[in-house]
Amino acid sequence: MLQLQVLRQDPQKAKDKLGIKNFAESQLVDKIIALDDERKKLQQEFDINQAKVNSTSKDIGALMAKGQKEQAETKKQEVATLKISLQPISEKLAEVEKQLHDELVKLPNLPADAVPPGKTPAENIVVREGGSKPQLYAGAVPHWDLIKKHDIVDFETGAKITGSGFALFKGQGARLQRGLIQYFLDFNTAAGYTEYHPPFMVNEASAFGTGQLPDKEGQMYHMPEDKYYMIPTSEVPITNIYRDEIVKSTDLPIKMTGYSPCFRREAGSFGKDVRGLNRVHQFEKVEVVQIVHPDKSFEVLDEMVLHIEKLLQSLELPYRILRLCGGDMGFASAITYDFEVYSAAQEKWLEVSSVSNFETYQSNRMKIRFKDDSGKTQLVHTLNGSSLALPRIIACLLENNQTEEGITLPAIVSKYTGFDKIS
């Protein structure tokens, strides 16, 4: 959630920044400022009348001590009248504060200066590429044919058990997924991240805190009776570990990693671009999250990008890093870098990770703060990244490493699976 002072300091700059994100309702900035003006006016009126109540109440005690009961009774009537007048002010103030909050949460985060303008993924900027695209043999096929041939992922039985878009991994497919999860966690903990195994459901406050609510209700599986949401990523529960807390500045940065299944409805998804593992309703992912000092967040962002890049390099996959344009960024993000790996069989790039800096947008919602050297309380900055999302990584590992004799796995992967070939 944007901080009010950011909008008040330079409303036009805020509108211009919202324009880079292609947010069509920039007039909300003026509405929010007007509501804040009204809130301040009501608060001032309430405070003046409350001060009168307090002052007059003190007078009553003094008059009673002097035995001036008649004058004290008159003052009591004044206090009663003042308290009655406070009620409608208090109610109006609460109403305006709710309106202000409801409008403020409609605004996405403002993009950082480095974010390029643009409306579509075609306008994202390629920062750099790495690895080599493989030359496949003449009979190479996409992963949805490979998984059937080698009997390692079963979508038909997954659909019988649950529904379309749910995969059943088995045999070497299950071991491959489990091995990758363990490797990703080991890679992250070796870099100083503390591992967490979070709940896979969160309450409304947690979903609101990281920006899933009210922006992404339709993408999450919801249990209305309990008011719980299945998590779309472990970023949600892990970042909320520090919700409503003041952390020590000496504890920053706080580096966390965790594995979880991720649940996404992906309403309306269809077509060849979502075949096989390209898009599913439940998938496994390892996440990295950092809570940092505001002065360090862009330095940390660069470090996290390099961390993910090294992980992809170890998998021997061709990749590229994109800086997303304003129109392709998430609601809560100030800047995002996407990682894509090249699928040789599909002849296309597939997104496997996003690394984002949210600045104070999430921490303002969650009230995660720290005290600076002067003792002043400030909001931290939060960052997160996929490290990594498994379905498309598995798809590319299968496709790019297929041979006529089987699928040969990279050395680091075979170390964790216990086998070096799927045949």
C-alpha positions in Angstrom: 0.0 0.0 0.0 1.4 3.4 -1.0 2.2 5.8 1.8 0.0 8.9 1.9 3.0 11.2 2.2 4.3 10.0 -1.2 1.1 11.0 -2.9 0.9 14.3 -1.0 4.5 15.3 -1.7 4.1 15.3 -5.5 0.6 14.2 -6.7 1.5 14.8 -10.4 4.6 12.7 -10.1 2.5 9.9 -8.6 0.1 10.1 -11.5 2.9 10.0 -14.0 4.3 6.9 -12.4 0.9 5.3 -12.4 0.7 6.0 -16.1 3.9 4.0 -16.6 2.1 1.1 -15.1 -0.9 1.8 -17.4 -3.1 2.4 -14.4 -6.2 4.0 -15.8 -7.7 5.6 -12.7 -5.0 8.2 -11.8 -7.9 10.5 -10.6 -7.9 8.3 -7.5 -4.8 10.3 -6.3 -6.9 13.5 -6.1 -9.8 11.6 -4.4 -7.4 10.1 -1.8 -5.8 13.5 -1.1 -9.3 15.1 -0.7 -10.4 12.3 1.7 -7.2 12.8 3.7 -7.9 16.5 3.9 -11.4 15.7 5.2 -10.0 13.2 7.6 -7.6 15.8 9.0 -10.3 18.3 9.4 -12.6 15.9 11.2 -9.7 14.7 13.4 -8.9 18.3 14.4 -12.6 19.0 15.2 -12.7 15.8 17.3 -9.5 16.6 19.1 -10.7 20.2 19.9 -13.9 18.9 21.4 -12.2 16.1 23.2 -9.8 18.6 24.8 -12.8 20.6 25.9 -14.2 17.5 27.5 -11.0 16.8 29.3 -10.5 20.4 30.5 -14.1 20.7 31.7 -13.9 17.4 33.5 -10.8 18.7 35.4 -12.8 21.8 36.3 -15.5 19.6 37.8 -13.0 18.0 40.2 -11.7 21.3 41.3 -15.1 22.8 41.9 -16.2 19.7 43.9 -13.1 20.0 46.0 -14.1 23.6 46.8 -17.6 22.6 47.7 -19.1 24.5 44.7 -21.6 21.7 43.8 -24.0 23.9 41.8 -21.2 25.1 39.5 -19.9 21.5 39.2 -23.3 20.3 38.1 -23.4 22.9 35.4 -20.0 21.7 34.2 -21.2 18.2 34.2 -24.0 19.2 31.8 -21.5 20.9 29.6 -19.4 17.7 29.5 -22.5 15.6 28.7 -23.4 18.0 25.8 -19.8 17.9 24.5 -19.7 14.1 24.6 -23.0 13.9 22.6 -21.5 16.3 20.0 -18.4 14.0 19.7 -20.4 11.0 18.6 -21.4 12.1 15.1 -17.8 13.5 14.5 -16.4 10.1 15.6 -18.7 8.2 13.3 -18.0 10.4 10.4 -14.3 10.2 11.0 -14.5 6.4 11.0 -16.5 6.5 7.8 -13.9 8.7 6.1 -11.0 6.7 7.3 -12.6 3.5 5.8 -13.2 5.3 2.5 -9.6 6.5 2.5 -8.3 3.0 3.2 -10.6 1.4 0.6 -9.4 3.9 -2.1 -5.7 3.8 -1.2 -5.5 0.0 -1.6 -6.8 0.3 -5.1 -3.5 2.0 -6.2 -0.7 -0.3 -7.4 2.9 0.4 -6.3 4.7 3.1 -8.1 7.3 1.9 -10.6 11.0 2.6 -9.9 12.8 5.0 -12.1 14.5 2.2 -14.0 11.2 0.6 -15.1 10.7 1.2 -18.8 7.3 2.3 -20.2 5.3 -0.2 -22.1 2.1 -2.1 -22.2 3.0 -5.7 -23.3 5.7 -8.3 -22.7 7.1 -7.4 -26.1 8.3 -4.1 -24.6 10.3 -5.7 -21.8 14.0 -5.1 -22.0 16.4 -8.0 -22.3 19.2 -7.3 -19.8 21.4 -10.3 -20.8 21.4 -13.9 -22.0 23.4 -16.9 -20.9 24.0 -20.5 -21.8 23.8 -22.1 -25.2 20.6 -23.3 -27.0 21.0 -27.0 -27.7 20.7 -28.5 -31.2 18.2 -31.4 -30.8 18.1 -34.5 -32.9 15.6 -34.8 -35.7 13.1 -36.8 -33.7 13.0 -34.4 -30.6 9.5 -33.8 -29.2 8.0 -31.4 -26.6 7.9 -32.4 -22.9 4.2 -33.4 -23.0 5.2 -36.2 -25.4 8.3 -37.0 -23.4 6.5 -37.5 -20.1 4.1 -40.0 -21.7 6.9 -41.8 -23.5 8.9 -42.2 -20.2 5.9 -42.5 -18.0 7.0 -39.9 -15.4 4.0 -37.5 -15.3 0.4 -38.5 -15.6 -2.1 -35.8 -16.4 -5.0 -38.1 -17.1 -4.9 -39.7 -13.6 -4.3 -36.3 -12.1 -7.5 -35.1 -13.8 -9.4 -38.2 -12.4 -8.1 -37.5 -8.9 -8.8 -33.8 -8.9 -9.4 -32.1 -12.3 -7.9 -30.7 -15.4 -4.5 -29.0 -14.8 -3.4 -31.2 -11.9 -0.3 -33.4 -12.6 0.6 -36.7 -11.0 4.4 -37.2 -10.9 5.6 -40.7 -10.5 8.7 -42.8 -10.6 11.7 -40.9 -12.0 9.5 -37.8 -12.4 8.6 -37.7 -8.7 12.3 -38.2 -7.8 13.4 -35.5 -10.2 11.0 -33.0 -8.6 12.0 -34.0 -5.1 15.7 -33.8 -6.0 15.4 -30.3 -7.6 13.5 -29.0 -4.5 16.3 -30.3 -2.2 19.0 -28.8 -4.5 17.3 -25.4 -4.7 16.9 -25.2 -0.9 20.6 -26.3 -0.3 21.7 -23.7 -2.9 19.8 -21.0 -1.0 20.8 -22.0 2.5 24.5 -22.1 1.4 24.0 -18.4 0.4 22.9 -17.5 3.9 19.1 -17.9 3.6 17.3 -19.4 6.6 15.0 -22.2 5.6 11.3 -22.2 6.6 8.5 -24.7 5.9 5.4 -22.5 6.0 1.7 -23.3 6.2 0.1 -23.7 2.8 -3.0 -21.8 3.7 -3.1 -18.2 4.9 -5.7 -15.9 6.4 -7.1 -12.7 4.8 -4.6 -10.4 6.7 -1.7 -12.4 5.3 -3.1 -12.3 1.7 -3.7 -8.6 2.0 -0.2 -8.0 3.5 1.7 -9.2 0.4 -0.8 -7.7 -2.1 -2.8 -10.7 -3.2 -5.9 -9.0 -1.8 -7.8 -7.2 -3.0 -6.1 -7.5 -6.4 -6.0 -11.3 -7.0 -9.1 -12.8 -5.4 -10.0 -14.7 -8.6 -6.6 -16.3 -8.9 -6.6 -17.9 -5.5 -8.5 -21.0 -4.1 -10.6 -19.7 -1.3 -12.3 -21.5 1.6 -15.1 -19.1 2.6 -16.2 -20.9 5.7 -12.8 -20.6 7.3 -11.7 -17.5 5.4 -8.5 -19.2 4.4 -6.7 -19.0 1.0 -4.5 -21.6 -0.6 -1.1 -19.9 -1.2 -0.1 -18.9 -4.7 3.5 -18.8 -3.5 5.4 -19.3 -0.3 6.3 -15.6 -0.5 2.9 -14.9 1.2 3.4 -16.9 4.5 7.1 -16.3 4.7 7.0 -12.5 4.4 4.1 -12.4 6.9 6.3 -14.0 9.5 7.3 -10.4 10.4 3.9 -8.8 10.1 3.2 -6.2 12.8 6.7 -6.4 14.2 9.5 -3.9 14.7 12.8 -5.7 13.9 16.2 -4.7 15.1 18.2 -2.8 12.5 21.2 -5.0 13.4 19.1 -8.0 12.2 18.8 -6.6 8.7 19.0 -8.1 6.1 16.7 -10.9 7.0 17.1 -13.7 4.4 14.5 -16.5 4.2 13.8 -19.4 1.8 11.1 -22.0 1.7 9.5 -24.7 -0.4 5.8 -25.0 -0.9 3.3 -26.2 -3.4 1.6 -23.3 -5.1 -2.1 -23.1 -6.0 -3.4 -20.9 -8.8 -6.8 -21.1 -10.4 -5.4 -19.5 -13.7 -9.0 -18.8 -14.8 -9.4 -18.7 -18.5 -6.1 -20.3 -19.4 -6.3 -22.4 -22.5 -4.5 -23.2 -25.8 -1.1 -24.5 -26.9 0.8 -22.1 -24.7 -0.5 -23.9 -21.6 0.0 -27.5 -22.6 1.6 -30.0 -20.3 3.7 -28.4 -17.5 3.6 -24.9 -19.0 0.7 -23.9 -16.8 -0.9 -26.0 -14.0 -3.1 -25.4 -11.1 -0.7 -26.9 -8.5 3.0 -26.7 -8.8 6.1 -26.8 -6.6 8.3 -23.8 -6.0 11.2 -22.7 -3.9 11.2 -19.0 -2.9 13.7 -16.5 -1.6 12.6 -13.5 0.5 14.6 -10.6 2.0 13.6 -7.9 4.5 16.2 -5.1 4.2 17.1 -1.6 5.1 15.6 0.9 2.6 19.0 2.2 1.6 20.1 -1.3 0.6 17.2 -2.7 -1.3 18.4 -2.1 -4.9 21.8 -3.4 -4.0 20.1 -6.5 -2.6 17.9 -6.8 -5.7 21.0 -7.0 -7.9 22.4 -9.7 -5.5 19.3 -11.7 -5.8 19.3 -11.5 -9.6 22.9 -12.8 -9.6 21.9 -15.6 -7.1 19.1 -16.9 -9.4 21.3 -16.5 -12.4 24.0 -18.7 -10.9 21.4 -21.3 -10.0 20.2 -21.4 -13.7 23.8 -21.6 -14.9 24.3 -24.7 -12.6 21.4 -26.4 -14.4 23.1 -25.8 -17.8 20.0 -24.2 -19.2 20.0 -21.4 -21.8 18.4 -18.3 -20.1 17.7 -14.6 -20.4 17.0 -11.9 -17.9 14.3 -9.3 -18.6 13.5 -6.0 -16.9 9.8 -5.8 -17.1 8.0 -2.7 -18.5 5.4 -0.9 -16.5 2.4 -2.7 -18.1 3.8 -6.2 -17.5 4.6 -5.7 -13.9 2.8 -7.0 -10.9 0.4 -4.9 -8.8 2.6 -4.6 -5.8 6.1 -4.5 -7.4 8.3 -1.4 -7.8 10.6 -3.2 -10.2 10.8 -6.8 -11.5 13.3 -8.9 -13.4 12.0 -12.1 -15.1 14.1 -15.1 -15.9 13.2 -17.2 -18.9 14.7 -20.5 -20.0 14.7 -21.5 -23.6 12.7 -24.6 -24.6 14.4 -26.0 -27.6 11.5 -28.4 -28.5 8.9 -25.7 -28.2 11.2 -23.1 -29.7 10.1 -20.5 -27.2 11.2 -18.8 -23.9 9.4 -19.9 -20.7 9.3 -17.8 -17.5 10.8 -19.7 -14.5 11.4 -16.9 -12.0 10.6 -13.3 -11.1 12.7 -11.3 -8.8 11.0 -8.1 -7.4 11.6 -5.2 -5.1 8.4 -4.0 -3.4 10.1 -1.2 -1.5 7.6 -0.2 1.3 4.4 -1.3 -0.5 4.2 -4.6 1.3 5.8 -3.5 4.6 3.3 -0.6 4.9 0.4 -3.1 4.6 2.1 -5.5 7.1 3.5 -2.8 9.4 7.0 -4.3 9.3 9.3 -1.7 10.7 12.7 -1.1 12.2 14.3 1.7 14.3 17.1 3.6 12.7 20.2 5.0 14.5 18.3 8.0 15.6 15.5 5.9 17.2 13.0 6.8 14.5 10.7 4.0 13.3 10.8 3.4 9.6 9.3 0.8 7.2 11.6 -1.9 5.8 11.8 -2.8 2.1 10.8 -6.3 1.1 12.0 -8.4 -1.9 11.3 -11.8 -3.2 12.2 -14.2 -6.0 11.4 -17.6 -7.4 14.4 -19.9 -6.8 12.9 -21.7 -8.8 9.5 -22.7 -10.1 9.7 -26.3 -11.0 7.2 -27.1 -13.8 8.9 -25.2 -16.6 12.3 -26.0 -15.3 11.5 -29.7 -15.5 9.9 -29.1 -19.0 13.1 -27.5 -20.3 15.4 -30.0 -18.6 13.5 -32.8 -20.3 13.3 -31.1 -23.7 16.8 -29.7 -23.9 18.5 -32.8 -22.7 16.6 -35.4 -24.8 18.6 -37.8 -27.0 17.7 -40.9 -29.0 18.8 -43.0 -26.1 16.9 -41.1 -23.4 17.1 -37.9 -21.3 20.5 -37.1 -19.9 20.4 -35.0 -16.7 23.0 -32.3 -15.8 25.6 -33.4 -13.2 24.3 -31.3 -10.4 20.7 -32.7 -10.9 21.8 -36.3 -11.0 23.7 -35.8 -7.7 20.3 -35.2 -6.1 18.1 -37.6 -8.1 20.5 -40.6 -7.8 20.3 -41.3 -11.6 21.7 -39.4 -14.5 19.4 -40.6 -17.3 15.7 -41.0 -17.8 15.2 -43.9 -20.2 
